[in-house]
Amino acid sequence: MICHCDYCHYTFDSAVSHLGDSIPESCPDCGKTHISAYTPAVRKATESEATEYRRIREEILSEEREGQW
Ligand SMILES: [Zn+2]
């Protein structure tokens, strides 16, 4: 699942960094669990955030491929 941290605005794939297809309790980047008492830091990414995440990841992958010789 693509997740987004509202604290540090980090978008990540929970299947890669965490426990399969679930929303982790804390952000793998900043480690926050909550923004305020009742607002979790990490939530499911919106469709546009997930699209942006995949686009950036594709860019990184293609740069890595170009960097190889
Ligand atoms: Zn974070």
N, CA, C, O and the ligand as a Tripos MOL2 file, in Angstrom:
@<TRIPOS>MOLECULE
protein
  277   275    70     0     0
PROTEIN
NO_CHARGES

@<TRIPOS>ATOM
      1 N           0.8490   -1.1930    0.0000 N.3       1 MET1
      2 CA          0.0000    0.0000    0.0000 C.3       1 MET1
      3 C           0.8820    1.2400    0.0000 C.2       1 MET1
      4 O           1.8710    1.3030    0.7300 O.2       1 MET1
      5 N           0.5280    2.2150   -0.8090 N.am      2 ILE2
      6 CA          1.2580    3.4760   -0.8000 C.3       2 ILE2
      7 C           0.7480    4.3090    0.3780 C.2       2 ILE2
      8 O          -0.4490    4.5650    0.5040 O.2       2 ILE2
      9 N           1.6810    4.7260    1.2340 N.am      3 CYS3
     10 CA          1.3210    5.4930    2.4240 C.3       3 CYS3
     11 C           2.0020    6.8550    2.3770 C.2       3 CYS3
     12 O           2.9890    7.0630    1.6720 O.2       3 CYS3
     13 N           1.4330    7.7760    3.1570 N.am      4 HIS4
     14 CA          1.9670    9.1330    3.1720 C.3       4 HIS4
     15 C           2.0360    9.6240    4.6090 C.2       4 HIS4
     16 O           1.1070    9.4270    5.3910 O.2       4 HIS4
     17 N           3.1570   10.2720    4.9490 N.am      5 CYS5
     18 CA          3.3140   10.8500    6.2830 C.3       5 CYS5
     19 C           2.9800   12.3340    6.2110 C.2       5 CYS5
     20 O           3.6020   13.0890    5.4640 O.2       5 CYS5
     21 N           1.9850   12.7400    7.0030 N.am      6 ASP6
     22 CA          1.5890   14.1490    6.9960 C.3       6 ASP6
     23 C           2.5480   15.0070    7.8040 C.2       6 ASP6
     24 O           2.4860   16.2350    7.7380 O.2       6 ASP6
     25 N           3.4300   14.3780    8.5620 N.am      7 TYR7
     26 CA          4.3740   15.1460    9.3650 C.3       7 TYR7
     27 C           5.5520   15.6350    8.5200 C.2       7 TYR7
     28 O           5.8770   16.8220    8.5260 O.2       7 TYR7
     29 N           6.1890   14.7080    7.7930 N.am      8 CYS8
     30 CA          7.3600   15.0900    6.9940 C.3       8 CYS8
     31 C           7.0770   15.0210    5.4910 C.2       8 CYS8
     32 O           7.9590   15.2790    4.6720 O.2       8 CYS8
     33 N           5.8370   14.6690    5.1400 N.am      9 HIS9
     34 CA          5.4130   14.5840    3.7360 C.3       9 HIS9
     35 C           6.2360   13.5700    2.9370 C.2       9 HIS9
     36 O           6.6050   13.8000    1.7850 O.2       9 HIS9
     37 N           6.5000   12.4680    3.5800 N.am     10 TYR10
     38 CA          7.2270   11.3840    2.9320 C.3      10 TYR10
     39 C           6.2130   10.3600    2.4210 C.2      10 TYR10
     40 O           5.3180    9.9410    3.1560 O.2      10 TYR10
     41 N           6.3590    9.9650    1.1650 N.am     11 THR11
     42 CA          5.4770    8.9510    0.5930 C.3      11 THR11
     43 C           6.2820    7.6800    0.3850 C.2      11 THR11
     44 O           7.4030    7.7260   -0.1210 O.2      11 THR11
     45 N           5.7180    6.5570    0.7720 N.am     12 PHE12
     46 CA          6.4720    5.3040    0.6870 C.3      12 PHE12
     47 C           5.5120    4.1400    0.4810 C.2      12 PHE12
     48 O           4.3030    4.2560    0.6820 O.2      12 PHE12
     49 N           6.0890    3.0170    0.0740 N.am     13 ASP13
     50 CA          5.3000    1.8080   -0.1460 C.3      13 ASP13
     51 C           5.4750    0.9050    1.0680 C.2      13 ASP13
     52 O           6.5790    0.4360    1.3440 O.2      13 ASP13
     53 N           4.3950    0.6620    1.7840 N.am     14 SER14
     54 CA          4.4990   -0.1400    3.0080 C.3      14 SER14
     55 C           4.9380   -1.5710    2.7090 C.2      14 SER14
     56 O           5.5120   -2.2340    3.5720 O.2      14 SER14
     57 N           4.6750   -2.0470    1.5060 N.am     15 ALA15
     58 CA          5.0810   -3.4030    1.1430 C.3      15 ALA15
     59 C           6.6040   -3.5040    1.0610 C.2      15 ALA15
     60 O           7.1720   -4.5740    1.2800 O.2      15 ALA15
     61 N           7.2680   -2.3790    0.7420 N.am     16 VAL16
     62 CA          8.7190   -2.3780    0.6390 C.3      16 VAL16
     63 C           9.3450   -2.1530    2.0120 C.2      16 VAL16
     64 O          10.2540   -2.8810    2.4100 O.2      16 VAL16
     65 N           8.8600   -1.1430    2.7370 N.am     17 SER17
     66 CA          9.5310   -0.7560    3.9800 C.3      17 SER17
     67 C           8.9770   -1.4550    5.2080 C.2      17 SER17
     68 O           9.6160   -1.4390    6.2600 O.2      17 SER17
     69 N           7.8110   -2.0660    5.1020 N.am     18 HIS18
     70 CA          7.1720   -2.5260    6.3340 C.3      18 HIS18
     71 C           6.5130   -3.8960    6.2260 C.2      18 HIS18
     72 O           7.0280   -4.8100    5.5830 O.2      18 HIS18
     73 N           5.4050   -4.0010    6.8510 N.am     19 LEU19
     74 CA          4.7810   -5.3040    7.0770 C.3      19 LEU19
     75 C           3.6830   -5.5720    6.0640 C.2      19 LEU19
     76 O           2.5050   -5.6490    6.4140 O.2      19 LEU19
     77 N           4.0690   -5.7090    4.8330 N.am     20 GLY20
     78 CA          3.0750   -6.0480    3.8380 C.3      20 GLY20
     79 C           2.1030   -4.9130    3.5730 C.2      20 GLY20
     80 O           2.4890   -3.7440    3.5480 O.2      20 GLY20
     81 N           0.8640   -5.2570    3.3800 N.am     21 ASP21
     82 CA         -0.0950   -4.2970    2.8650 C.3      21 ASP21
     83 C          -0.8690   -3.6110    3.9850 C.2      21 ASP21
     84 O          -2.0990   -3.5700    3.9640 O.2      21 ASP21
     85 N          -0.1380   -3.0700    4.9680 N.am     22 SER22
     86 CA         -0.8220   -2.3800    6.0510 C.3      22 SER22
     87 C          -0.1460   -1.0420    6.3030 C.2      22 SER22
     88 O           0.9980   -0.8260    5.9030 O.2      22 SER22
     89 N          -0.8590   -0.1540    6.9640 N.am     23 ILE23
     90 CA         -0.3100    1.1600    7.2650 C.3      23 ILE23
     91 C           0.5360    1.0490    8.5340 C.2      23 ILE23
     92 O           0.0190    0.6720    9.5850 O.2      23 ILE23
     93 N           1.8290    1.3710    8.4500 N.am     24 PRO24
     94 CA          2.6780    1.2650    9.6420 C.3      24 PRO24
     95 C           2.2910    2.2870   10.7010 C.2      24 PRO24
     96 O           1.7290    3.3360   10.3890 O.2      24 PRO24
     97 N           2.5970    1.9730   11.9570 N.am     25 GLU25
     98 CA          2.2290    2.8810   13.0510 C.3      25 GLU25
     99 C           3.0990    4.1230   13.0660 C.2      25 GLU25
    100 O           2.6580    5.1950   13.4810 O.2      25 GLU25
    101 N           4.3380    3.9770   12.6120 N.am     26 SER26
    102 CA          5.2140    5.1400   12.5940 C.3      26 SER26
    103 C           5.8380    5.3090   11.2140 C.2      26 SER26
    104 O           5.9760    4.3540   10.4500 O.2      26 SER26
    105 N           6.2070    6.5400   10.9200 N.am     27 CYS27
    106 CA          6.7990    6.8590    9.6260 C.3      27 CYS27
    107 C           8.2210    6.3120    9.5610 C.2      27 CYS27
    108 O           8.9940    6.5380   10.4920 O.2      27 CYS27
    109 N           8.5950    5.6030    8.5010 N.am     28 PRO28
    110 CA          9.9590    5.0720    8.3950 C.3      28 PRO28
    111 C          10.9940    6.1680    8.1950 C.2      28 PRO28
    112 O          12.1900    5.9270    8.3660 O.2      28 PRO28
    113 N          10.5540    7.3630    7.8360 N.am     29 ASP29
    114 CA         11.4950    8.4560    7.5960 C.3      29 ASP29
    115 C          11.7270    9.2760    8.8610 C.2      29 ASP29
    116 O          12.8670    9.4260    9.3020 O.2      29 ASP29
    117 N          10.6500    9.8080    9.4510 N.am     30 CYS30
    118 CA         10.8130   10.6880   10.6200 C.3      30 CYS30
    119 C          10.4930    9.9720   11.9270 C.2      30 CYS30
    120 O          10.8120   10.4860   13.0000 O.2      30 CYS30
    121 N           9.8710    8.8040   11.8610 N.am     31 GLY31
    122 CA          9.5960    8.0330   13.0660 C.3      31 GLY31
    123 C           8.3850    8.4800   13.8620 C.2      31 GLY31
    124 O           8.0860    7.9060   14.9090 O.2      31 GLY31
    125 N           7.6790    9.5050   13.3770 N.am     32 LYS32
    126 CA          6.5100   10.0050   14.0970 C.3      32 LYS32
    127 C           5.3440    9.0140   13.9790 C.2      32 LYS32
    128 O           5.1410    8.3920   12.9360 O.2      32 LYS32
    129 N           4.5960    8.8860   15.0600 N.am     33 THR33
    130 CA          3.3790    8.0840   15.0070 C.3      33 THR33
    131 C           2.1400    8.9690   14.9140 C.2      33 THR33
    132 O           1.1260    8.5760   14.3380 O.2      33 THR33
    133 N           2.2350   10.1650   15.4850 N.am     34 HIS34
    134 CA          1.0870   11.0720   15.5060 C.3      34 HIS34
    135 C           1.5280   12.5120   15.2430 C.2      34 HIS34
    136 O           2.6400   12.9140   15.5870 O.2      34 HIS34
    137 N           0.6390   13.2630   14.6340 N.am     35 ILE35
    138 CA          0.8570   14.7060   14.4790 C.3      35 ILE35
    139 C           0.3070   15.4140   15.7110 C.2      35 ILE35
    140 O           0.9480   16.2910   16.2890 O.2      35 ILE35
    141 N          -0.8990   15.0050   16.0930 N.am     36 SER36
    142 CA         -1.4680   15.4600   17.3520 C.3      36 SER36
    143 C          -2.1020   14.2410   18.0130 C.2      36 SER36
    144 O          -2.0610   13.1440   17.4550 O.2      36 SER36
    145 N          -2.6730   14.4170   19.1670 N.am     37 ALA37
    146 CA         -3.1560   13.2840   19.9580 C.3      37 ALA37
    147 C          -4.0770   12.3580   19.1720 C.2      37 ALA37
    148 O          -4.0520   11.1430   19.3700 O.2      37 ALA37
    149 N          -4.8750   12.9150   18.2960 N.am     38 TYR38
    150 CA         -5.8660   12.0890   17.6110 C.3      38 TYR38
    151 C          -5.6260   12.0020   16.1100 C.2      38 TYR38
    152 O          -6.4420   11.4450   15.3760 O.2      38 TYR38
    153 N          -4.5080   12.5520   15.6590 N.am     39 THR39
    154 CA         -4.2280   12.5220   14.2210 C.3      39 THR39
    155 C          -2.9880   11.6940   13.9460 C.2      39 THR39
    156 O          -1.8830   12.1240   14.2770 O.2      39 THR39
    157 N          -3.1380   10.5160   13.3490 N.am     40 PRO40
    158 CA         -1.9620    9.7120   13.0120 C.3      40 PRO40
    159 C          -1.1130   10.3940   11.9460 C.2      40 PRO40
    160 O          -1.6370   11.0590   11.0530 O.2      40 PRO40
    161 N           0.1960   10.2230   12.0480 N.am     41 ALA41
    162 CA          1.0890   10.8390   11.0690 C.3      41 ALA41
    163 C           0.9730   10.1260    9.7260 C.2      41 ALA41
    164 O           0.9840   10.7660    8.6750 O.2      41 ALA41
    165 N           0.8620    8.8010    9.7650 N.am     42 VAL42
    166 CA          0.8870    8.0280    8.5300 C.3      42 VAL42
    167 C          -0.5320    7.6300    8.1500 C.2      42 VAL42
    168 O          -1.2900    7.1200    8.9750 O.2      42 VAL42
    169 N          -0.8730    7.8650    6.9140 N.am     43 ARG43
    170 CA         -2.1790    7.4640    6.3820 C.3      43 ARG43
    171 C          -1.9740    6.8960    4.9920 C.2      43 ARG43
    172 O          -0.8910    6.9850    4.4150 O.2      43 ARG43
    173 N          -3.0260    6.3180    4.4750 N.am     44 LYS44
    174 CA         -3.0070    5.8360    3.0980 C.3      44 LYS44
    175 C          -2.8630    7.0340    2.1690 C.2      44 LYS44
    176 O          -3.5330    8.0500    2.3530 O.2      44 LYS44
    177 N          -1.9900    6.9170    1.1720 N.am     45 ALA45
    178 CA         -1.7970    8.0070    0.2290 C.3      45 ALA45
    179 C          -3.0390    8.1740   -0.6420 C.2      45 ALA45
    180 O          -3.7320    7.2060   -0.9530 O.2      45 ALA45
    181 N          -3.3020    9.4080   -1.0230 N.am     46 THR46
    182 CA         -4.3790    9.6470   -1.9810 C.3      46 THR46
    183 C          -3.9260    9.1510   -3.3560 C.2      46 THR46
    184 O          -2.7540    8.8390   -3.5680 O.2      46 THR46
    185 N          -4.8730    9.0890   -4.2710 N.am     47 GLU47
    186 CA         -4.5500    8.5910   -5.6090 C.3      47 GLU47
    187 C          -3.4850    9.4630   -6.2740 C.2      47 GLU47
    188 O          -2.5890    8.9420   -6.9380 O.2      47 GLU47
    189 N          -3.5730   10.7740   -6.1020 N.am     48 SER48
    190 CA         -2.5910   11.6590   -6.7380 C.3      48 SER48
    191 C          -1.2210   11.5170   -6.0740 C.2      48 SER48
    192 O          -0.1960   11.5960   -6.7510 O.2      48 SER48
    193 N          -1.1940   11.3120   -4.7660 N.am     49 GLU49
    194 CA          0.0930   11.0860   -4.0900 C.3      49 GLU49
    195 C           0.7170    9.7730   -4.5290 C.2      49 GLU49
    196 O           1.9300    9.6890   -4.7180 O.2      49 GLU49
    197 N          -0.1090    8.7520   -4.6910 N.am     50 ALA50
    198 CA          0.3940    7.4560   -5.1350 C.3      50 ALA50
    199 C           0.9280    7.5390   -6.5610 C.2      50 ALA50
    200 O           1.9460    6.9280   -6.8880 O.2      50 ALA50
    201 N           0.2370    8.2960   -7.4030 N.am     51 THR51
    202 CA          0.6900    8.4850   -8.7810 C.3      51 THR51
    203 C           2.0280    9.2050   -8.8030 C.2      51 THR51
    204 O           2.9330    8.8190   -9.5430 O.2      51 THR51
    205 N           2.1550   10.2450   -7.9980 N.am     52 GLU52
    206 CA          3.4050   11.0000   -7.9100 C.3      52 GLU52
    207 C           4.5310   10.1020   -7.3990 C.2      52 GLU52
    208 O           5.6530   10.1620   -7.9020 O.2      52 GLU52
    209 N           4.2350    9.2800   -6.4090 N.am     53 TYR53
    210 CA          5.2230    8.3640   -5.8600 C.3      53 TYR53
    211 C           5.7620    7.4260   -6.9410 C.2      53 TYR53
    212 O           6.9710    7.2290   -7.0650 O.2      53 TYR53
    213 N           4.8310    6.8430   -7.7290 N.am     54 ARG54
    214 CA          5.2570    5.9020   -8.7750 C.3      54 ARG54
    215 C           6.0780    6.6100   -9.8470 C.2      54 ARG54
    216 O           7.0330    6.0450  -10.3790 O.2      54 ARG54
    217 N           5.7000    7.8600  -10.1660 N.am     55 ARG55
    218 CA          6.4220    8.6130  -11.1790 C.3      55 ARG55
    219 C           7.8540    8.8830  -10.7040 C.2      55 ARG55
    220 O           8.8070    8.6930  -11.4600 O.2      55 ARG55
    221 N           8.0000    9.3180   -9.4670 N.am     56 ILE56
    222 CA          9.3360    9.6130   -8.9380 C.3      56 ILE56
    223 C          10.1730    8.3430   -8.8770 C.2      56 ILE56
    224 O          11.3650    8.3590   -9.1830 O.2      56 ILE56
    225 N           9.5320    7.2290   -8.4750 N.am     57 ARG57
    226 CA         10.2800    5.9770   -8.3780 C.3      57 ARG57
    227 C          10.7540    5.5140   -9.7530 C.2      57 ARG57
    228 O          11.8620    4.9960   -9.8960 O.2      57 ARG57
    229 N           9.9020    5.7060  -10.7650 N.am     58 GLU58
    230 CA         10.3000    5.3720  -12.1310 C.3      58 GLU58
    231 C          11.5080    6.2060  -12.5640 C.2      58 GLU58
    232 O          12.4330    5.6970  -13.1980 O.2      58 GLU58
    233 N          11.4830    7.4850  -12.2140 N.am     59 GLU59
    234 CA         12.5980    8.3690  -12.5610 C.3      59 GLU59
    235 C          13.8900    7.8970  -11.9100 C.2      59 GLU59
    236 O          14.9430    7.8680  -12.5470 O.2      59 GLU59
    237 N          13.8020    7.5290  -10.6430 N.am     60 ILE60
    238 CA         14.9880    7.0580   -9.9250 C.3      60 ILE60
    239 C          15.5070    5.7750  -10.5690 C.2      60 ILE60
    240 O          16.7120    5.6150  -10.7640 O.2      60 ILE60
    241 N          14.5930    4.8640  -10.8970 N.am     61 LEU61
    242 CA         15.0070    3.5990  -11.5050 C.3      61 LEU61
    243 C          15.6730    3.8310  -12.8530 C.2      61 LEU61
    244 O          16.6750    3.1870  -13.1650 O.2      61 LEU61
    245 N          15.1280    4.7480  -13.6630 N.am     62 SER62
    246 CA         15.7190    4.9570  -14.9730 C.3      62 SER62
    247 C          17.0610    5.6670  -14.8430 C.2      62 SER62
    248 O          17.9580    5.4270  -15.6510 O.2      62 SER62
    249 N          17.2190    6.5380  -13.8430 N.am     63 GLU63
    250 CA         18.5230    7.1510  -13.6070 C.3      63 GLU63
    251 C          19.5570    6.1240  -13.1850 C.2      63 GLU63
    252 O          20.7220    6.1970  -13.5780 O.2      63 GLU63
    253 N          19.1140    5.1580  -12.3730 N.am     64 GLU64
    254 CA         20.0280    4.1130  -11.9420 C.3      64 GLU64
    255 C          20.4700    3.2530  -13.1320 C.2      64 GLU64
    256 O          21.6280    2.8470  -13.2310 O.2      64 GLU64
    257 N          19.5220    2.9900  -14.0250 N.am     65 ARG65
    258 CA         19.8640    2.1920  -15.2110 C.3      65 ARG65
    259 C          20.8570    2.9420  -16.0870 C.2      65 ARG65
    260 O          21.7940    2.3470  -16.6200 O.2      65 ARG65
    261 N          20.6500    4.2680  -16.2380 N.am     66 GLU66
    262 CA         21.5590    5.0590  -17.0580 C.3      66 GLU66
    263 C          22.9410    5.1530  -16.4130 C.2      66 GLU66
    264 O          23.9510    5.2750  -17.1060 O.2      66 GLU66
    265 N          22.9750    5.0950  -15.0920 N.am     67 GLY67
    266 CA         24.2420    5.1690  -14.3830 C.3      67 GLY67
    267 C          25.0870    3.9190  -14.5080 C.2      67 GLY67
    268 O          26.2890    3.9440  -14.2430 O.2      67 GLY67
    269 N          24.4550    2.8190  -14.9150 N.am     68 GLN68
    270 CA         25.2090    1.5560  -15.0430 C.3      68 GLN68
    271 C          25.9440    1.5140  -16.3820 C.2      68 GLN68
    272 O          25.5000    2.1320  -17.3500 O.2      68 GLN68
    273 N          27.0550    0.7990  -16.4460 N.am     69 TRP69
    274 CA         27.7950    0.6700  -17.6880 C.3      69 TRP69
    275 C          28.3090   -0.7010  -17.8680 C.2      69 TRP69
    276 O          28.9620   -0.9880  -18.8710 O.2      69 TRP69
    277 ZN          7.3600   11.1850    8.4130 Zn       70 ZN70
@<TRIPOS>BOND
     1     1     2 1
     2     2     3 1
     3     3     4 2
     4     3     5 am
     5     5     6 1
     6     6     7 1
     7     7     8 2
     8     7     9 am
     9     9    10 1
    10    10    11 1
    11    11    12 2
    12    11    13 am
    13    13    14 1
    14    14    15 1
    15    15    16 2
    16    15    17 am
    17    17    18 1
    18    18    19 1
    19    19    20 2
    20    19    21 am
    21    21    22 1
    22    22    23 1
    23    23    24 2
    24    23    25 am
    25    25    26 1
    26    26    27 1
    27    27    28 2
    28    27    29 am
    29    29    30 1
    30    30    31 1
    31    31    32 2
    32    31    33 am
    33    33    34 1
    34    34    35 1
    35    35    36 2
    36    35    37 am
    37    37    38 1
    38    38    39 1
    39    39    40 2
    40    39    41 am
    41    41    42 1
    42    42    43 1
    43    43    44 2
    44    43    45 am
    45    45    46 1
    46    46    47 1
    47    47    48 2
    48    47    49 am
    49    49    50 1
    50    50    51 1
    51    51    52 2
    52    51    53 am
    53    53    54 1
    54    54    55 1
    55    55    56 2
    56    55    57 am
    57    57    58 1
    58    58    59 1
    59    59    60 2
    60    59    61 am
    61    61    62 1
    62    62    63 1
    63    63    64 2
    64    63    65 am
    65    65    66 1
    66    66    67 1
    67    67    68 2
    68    67    69 am
    69    69    70 1
    70    70    71 1
    71    71    72 2
    72    71    73 am
    73    73    74 1
    74    74    75 1
    75    75    76 2
    76    75    77 am
    77    77    78 1
    78    78    79 1
    79    79    80 2
    80    79    81 am
    81    81    82 1
    82    82    83 1
    83    83    84 2
    84    83    85 am
    85    85    86 1
    86    86    87 1
    87    87    88 2
    88    87    89 am
    89    89    90 1
    90    90    91 1
    91    91    92 2
    92    91    93 am
    93    93    94 1
    94    94    95 1
    95    95    96 2
    96    95    97 am
    97    97    98 1
    98    98    99 1
    99    99   100 2
   100    99   101 am
   101   101   102 1
   102   102   103 1
   103   103   104 2
   104   103   105 am
   105   105   106 1
   106   106   107 1
   107   107   108 2
   108   107   109 am
   109   109   110 1
   110   110   111 1
   111   111   112 2
   112   111   113 am
   113   113   114 1
   114   114   115 1
   115   115   116 2
   116   115   117 am
   117   117   118 1
   118   118   119 1
   119   119   120 2
   120   119   121 am
   121   121   122 1
   122   122   123 1
   123   123   124 2
   124   123   125 am
   125   125   126 1
   126   126   127 1
   127   127   128 2
   128   127   129 am
   129   129   130 1
   130   130   131 1
   131   131   132 2
   132   131   133 am
   133   133   134 1
   134   134   135 1
   135   135   136 2
   136   135   137 am
   137   137   138 1
   138   138   139 1
   139   139   140 2
   140   139   141 am
   141   141   142 1
   142   142   143 1
   143   143   144 2
   144   143   145 am
   145   145   146 1
   146   146   147 1
   147   147   148 2
   148   147   149 am
   149   149   150 1
   150   150   151 1
   151   151   152 2
   152   151   153 am
   153   153   154 1
   154   154   155 1
   155   155   156 2
   156   155   157 am
   157   157   158 1
   158   158   159 1
   159   159   160 2
   160   159   161 am
   161   161   162 1
   162   162   163 1
   163   163   164 2
   164   163   165 am
   165   165   166 1
   166   166   167 1
   167   167   168 2
   168   167   169 am
   169   169   170 1
   170   170   171 1
   171   171   172 2
   172   171   173 am
   173   173   174 1
   174   174   175 1
   175   175   176 2
   176   175   177 am
   177   177   178 1
   178   178   179 1
   179   179   180 2
   180   179   181 am
   181   181   182 1
   182   182   183 1
   183   183   184 2
   184   183   185 am
   185   185   186 1
   186   186   187 1
   187   187   188 2
   188   187   189 am
   189   189   190 1
   190   190   191 1
   191   191   192 2
   192   191   193 am
   193   193   194 1
   194   194   195 1
   195   195   196 2
   196   195   197 am
   197   197   198 1
   198   198   199 1
   199   199   200 2
   200   199   201 am
   201   201   202 1
   202   202   203 1
   203   203   204 2
   204   203   205 am
   205   205   206 1
   206   206   207 1
   207   207   208 2
   208   207   209 am
   209   209   210 1
   210   210   211 1
   211   211   212 2
   212   211   213 am
   213   213   214 1
   214   214   215 1
   215   215   216 2
   216   215   217 am
   217   217   218 1
   218   218   219 1
   219   219   220 2
   220   219   221 am
   221   221   222 1
   222   222   223 1
   223   223   224 2
   224   223   225 am
   225   225   226 1
   226   226   227 1
   227   227   228 2
   228   227   229 am
   229   229   230 1
   230   230   231 1
   231   231   232 2
   232   231   233 am
   233   233   234 1
   234   234   235 1
   235   235   236 2
   236   235   237 am
   237   237   238 1
   238   238   239 1
   239   239   240 2
   240   239   241 am
   241   241   242 1
   242   242   243 1
   243   243   244 2
   244   243   245 am
   245   245   246 1
   246   246   247 1
   247   247   248 2
   248   247   249 am
   249   249   250 1
   250   250   251 1
   251   251   252 2
   252   251   253 am
   253   253   254 1
   254   254   255 1
   255   255   256 2
   256   255   257 am
   257   257   258 1
   258   258   259 1
   259   259   260 2
   260   259   261 am
   261   261   262 1
   262   262   263 1
   263   263   264 2
   264   263   265 am
   265   265   266 1
   266   266   267 1
   267   267   268 2
   268   267   269 am
   269   269   270 1
   270   270   271 1
   271   271   272 2
   272   271   273 am
   273   273   274 1
   274   274   275 1
   275   275   276 2
@<TRIPOS>SUBSTRUCTURE
     1 MET1         2 RESIDUE 1 A MET
     2 ILE2         6 RESIDUE 1 A ILE
     3 CYS3        10 RESIDUE 1 A CYS
     4 HIS4        14 RESIDUE 1 A HIS
     5 CYS5        18 RESIDUE 1 A CYS
     6 ASP6        22 RESIDUE 1 A ASP
     7 TYR7        26 RESIDUE 1 A TYR
     8 CYS8        30 RESIDUE 1 A CYS
     9 HIS9        34 RESIDUE 1 A HIS
    10 TYR10       38 RESIDUE 1 A TYR
    11 THR11       42 RESIDUE 1 A THR
    12 PHE12       46 RESIDUE 1 A PHE
    13 ASP13       50 RESIDUE 1 A ASP
    14 SER14       54 RESIDUE 1 A SER
    15 ALA15       58 RESIDUE 1 A ALA
    16 VAL16       62 RESIDUE 1 A VAL
    17 SER17       66 RESIDUE 1 A SER
    18 HIS18       70 RESIDUE 1 A HIS
    19 LEU19       74 RESIDUE 1 A LEU
    20 GLY20       78 RESIDUE 1 A GLY
    21 ASP21       82 RESIDUE 1 A ASP
    22 SER22       86 RESIDUE 1 A SER
    23 ILE23       90 RESIDUE 1 A ILE
    24 PRO24       94 RESIDUE 1 A PRO
    25 GLU25       98 RESIDUE 1 A GLU
    26 SER26      102 RESIDUE 1 A SER
    27 CYS27      106 RESIDUE 1 A CYS
    28 PRO28      110 RESIDUE 1 A PRO
    29 ASP29      114 RESIDUE 1 A ASP
    30 CYS30      118 RESIDUE 1 A CYS
    31 GLY31      122 RESIDUE 1 A GLY
    32 LYS32      126 RESIDUE 1 A LYS
    33 THR33      130 RESIDUE 1 A THR
    34 HIS34      134 RESIDUE 1 A HIS
    35 ILE35      138 RESIDUE 1 A ILE
    36 SER36      142 RESIDUE 1 A SER
    37 ALA37      146 RESIDUE 1 A ALA
    38 TYR38      150 RESIDUE 1 A TYR
    39 THR39      154 RESIDUE 1 A THR
    40 PRO40      158 RESIDUE 1 A PRO
    41 ALA41      162 RESIDUE 1 A ALA
    42 VAL42      166 RESIDUE 1 A VAL
    43 ARG43      170 RESIDUE 1 A ARG
    44 LYS44      174 RESIDUE 1 A LYS
    45 ALA45      178 RESIDUE 1 A ALA
    46 THR46      182 RESIDUE 1 A THR
    47 GLU47      186 RESIDUE 1 A GLU
    48 SER48      190 RESIDUE 1 A SER
    49 GLU49      194 RESIDUE 1 A GLU
    50 ALA50      198 RESIDUE 1 A ALA
    51 THR51      202 RESIDUE 1 A THR
    52 GLU52      206 RESIDUE 1 A GLU
    53 TYR53      210 RESIDUE 1 A TYR
    54 ARG54      214 RESIDUE 1 A ARG
    55 ARG55      218 RESIDUE 1 A ARG
    56 ILE56      222 RESIDUE 1 A ILE
    57 ARG57      226 RESIDUE 1 A ARG
    58 GLU58      230 RESIDUE 1 A GLU
    59 GLU59      234 RESIDUE 1 A GLU
    60 ILE60      238 RESIDUE 1 A ILE
    61 LEU61      242 RESIDUE 1 A LEU
    62 SER62      246 RESIDUE 1 A SER
    63 GLU63      250 RESIDUE 1 A GLU
    64 GLU64      254 RESIDUE 1 A GLU
    65 ARG65      258 RESIDUE 1 A ARG
    66 GLU66      262 RESIDUE 1 A GLU
    67 GLY67      266 RESIDUE 1 A GLY
    68 GLN68      270 RESIDUE 1 A GLN
    69 TRP69      274 RESIDUE 1 A TRP
    70 ZN70       277 GROUP 0 **** ****
